[in-house]
Structure formats: C-alpha cells, structure tokens
Amino acid sequence: SAALALFISLVVMGLRFRAYLNGRHLEQQVEIARQVQQDLLPAPRQQLRNAEYAAECVPAWGVGGDFHDAFPVDGGGLAVVLGDVSGKGIPAALLMGVIHGAVRSSSWAESPWRHEECSRKLNQLLCEHASGARYASMFWSYYSPDSGSLHYFNAGHCPPLLVQTRHGH
C-alpha cells in the first residue's frame, strides 16, 4: 500500500507540475501581449505641436481594451483618440489593436467628410469581423489650426472634457 500511495503521489505531482508549466506559459503570453499593447500606446507624457499630452492606461488584467492616442496629422493638426473595447483580457486587447491600427493607418483627419467616411468603414469592419458579444466605443478628434476648429466623432464613448487655459491666468 505504501508503494501504491507513493505512485499516486507521483502521478498527482506530475499532473500538477504540468498545470504549473501551462500556467507559467500563459503568464508569459499575457506579459508579451501587455508589452505589445503598451508599445502601441503613446508615452505617458509627450509634447506635440504646441500641445502637451499626458495619459496612461492601466488595465485591470494585464491587458485590456482601453486605449488612447495623440499624434500630429497633415496640415499641422493634432489628432486625439480615446476608446474602449468591451470586456477585458486578451480578446479585448486584440480588438483594441485592430482599431488602433485602423485609426493610425487611415487618412481620416484630412477633412470632416473623410472623418465621416472612415468612421463608417471602421464600424462596418467591426460589425463584420468582431463577435456579436464584442463592441467598442470611441471618441476620435482632430484639431485643424487653419480653421481653429476641433472636428470629432463620438461613437458611443463618454463625452470627453475640453479644458482651455488663457495665457496669463
């Protein structure tokens, strides 16, 4: 009976060790995903064409669907994007990466008409390729210095806050 108990103990330890290794592998994969996601987001603080931008995403599960971005656009303008993909973890982070890539690679800040067209196309892409349980909200805007206007689409996201400071106050 001692030999049988020892054998059963070894089998249980072997199974637990395999589960431990699988868990460590998953942790490593999540860490890689977290690093890739952080590399997509801008630095927590940056200076952009007469504007200072500061923001940081801290996902609850190592990776998630929240995102933000700020970058210069043609014509001397500045784009600011805030968004959130439903859910948490790797599925939300993957969809966030797709949206981020679409925003960065399209020419939506050329004109209000292009902004509307790109919003429609991005929504269509998400409807066709994201699961029915997954959705995203986004506020994406660009400032046009020529007209002094802020153009934006609020696609179901919480309204952002625009704070102006006056020189000397």
C-alpha positions in Angstrom: 0.0 0.0 0.0 3.0 2.4 0.6 4.2 1.8 -2.9 0.7 2.5 -4.3 0.4 5.7 -2.2 3.9 6.8 -3.5 2.8 6.0 -7.1 -0.4 8.0 -6.7 1.5 10.9 -5.1 3.9 10.9 -8.1 1.1 10.9 -10.6 -0.7 13.8 -8.8 2.6 15.7 -8.6 3.2 15.1 -12.3 -0.3 16.4 -13.2 0.1 19.5 -11.0 3.6 20.2 -12.5 2.1 20.1 -16.0 -0.7 22.5 -14.9 2.0 24.7 -13.3 4.0 24.8 -16.5 0.9 25.6 -18.6 0.1 28.4 -16.1 3.6 29.8 -16.4 3.4 29.6 -20.2 0.1 31.5 -20.1 1.5 34.2 -17.8 4.4 34.6 -20.3 2.0 35.0 -23.2 0.0 37.6 -21.3 3.2 39.5 -20.4 4.1 39.6 -24.1 0.6 40.8 -25.0 0.9 43.5 -22.3 4.2 44.7 -23.7 2.9 44.8 -27.3 -0.2 46.7 -26.1 2.0 49.2 -24.2 4.1 49.7 -27.3 1.0 50.7 -29.3 0.1 53.4 -26.8 1.9 56.8 -26.7 4.3 57.7 -24.0 2.6 58.7 -20.8 3.7 62.3 -21.4 4.7 63.9 -24.6 5.0 67.3 -26.3 3.1 67.6 -29.6 2.9 70.7 -31.8 2.1 73.4 -29.2 0.2 70.9 -27.0 1.2 68.7 -24.1 -0.4 65.3 -23.9 -0.5 63.2 -20.7 -2.4 59.9 -20.3 -1.8 56.4 -19.1 -3.8 53.2 -19.4 -3.5 50.7 -16.5 -5.5 47.6 -17.5 -7.1 45.5 -14.7 -6.0 42.2 -16.1 -2.5 43.0 -17.5 -4.1 43.7 -20.9 -7.4 45.2 -21.9 -9.5 47.2 -24.3 -8.9 50.8 -23.2 -6.8 52.9 -25.5 -5.8 56.4 -26.2 -3.6 58.1 -28.7 -2.4 61.6 -29.7 -0.3 62.3 -32.8 0.3 65.0 -35.4 -1.6 64.9 -38.7 -1.0 66.6 -42.0 -1.6 70.3 -42.2 -0.2 71.0 -38.8 -3.1 69.4 -37.0 -3.3 67.2 -33.9 -5.4 64.1 -33.5 -6.6 62.8 -30.1 -8.4 59.4 -29.8 -10.0 57.8 -26.7 -11.6 54.4 -26.9 -12.7 51.2 -25.1 -13.4 47.7 -26.3 -16.0 45.8 -24.2 -14.7 43.1 -21.9 -11.2 42.5 -20.5 -8.1 40.5 -21.2 -6.6 39.3 -24.4 -9.8 39.3 -26.6 -10.4 43.0 -25.8 -6.7 43.8 -26.3 -6.7 42.1 -29.8 -9.7 44.1 -31.0 -8.1 47.3 -29.5 -5.0 46.6 -31.6 -7.1 46.3 -34.8 -8.9 49.6 -34.0 -5.7 51.4 -33.2 -4.2 50.2 -36.5 -7.2 51.3 -38.5 -7.1 54.8 -36.8 -3.4 55.2 -37.4 -3.4 54.0 -41.0 -6.4 55.8 -42.4 -6.5 59.4 -43.7 -9.5 60.4 -41.5 -8.1 63.8 -40.4 -7.9 65.2 -44.0 -11.4 66.6 -43.8 -14.7 66.2 -42.0 -16.1 64.2 -44.9 -13.1 61.7 -44.7 -13.6 61.5 -41.0 -17.2 60.5 -41.5 -16.3 58.0 -44.2 -13.6 56.4 -42.1 -15.9 56.2 -39.1 -18.5 54.4 -41.3 -15.9 52.0 -42.7 -14.4 51.2 -39.3 -17.9 50.5 -37.9 -18.6 48.2 -40.8 -15.3 46.4 -40.3 -16.1 45.8 -36.6 -19.7 44.6 -37.4 -18.4 42.1 -40.0 -15.4 40.7 -38.1 -15.9 41.1 -34.3 -18.0 38.7 -32.4 -21.5 39.8 -31.6 -20.6 39.9 -27.9 -17.7 42.4 -28.6 -18.3 46.1 -29.3 -16.2 49.3 -28.9 -16.8 52.9 -28.2 -14.5 55.7 -29.4 -14.1 59.4 -29.4 -11.8 60.5 -32.2 -11.0 64.1 -33.0 -8.5 66.3 -34.8 -7.7 69.9 -34.4 -7.3 71.9 -37.5 -5.1 75.0 -36.9 -6.1 76.6 -40.2 -9.8 76.9 -39.2 -9.2 76.8 -35.4 -11.8 74.0 -35.2 -11.9 70.7 -33.4 -13.6 68.1 -35.5 -14.8 65.0 -33.8 -17.0 61.9 -33.8 -18.2 60.5 -30.6 -19.1 56.8 -31.3 -20.8 55.9 -28.1 -18.0 56.9 -25.8 -18.3 59.0 -22.6 -18.1 62.7 -23.6 -14.6 64.0 -23.1 -13.7 67.2 -21.3 -12.1 70.1 -23.2 -10.2 72.4 -20.9 -8.9 75.7 -22.2 -6.4 77.9 -20.4 -5.9 81.5 -21.1 -2.4 82.9 -21.2 -1.7 84.8 -18.0 -4.3 83.1 -15.9 
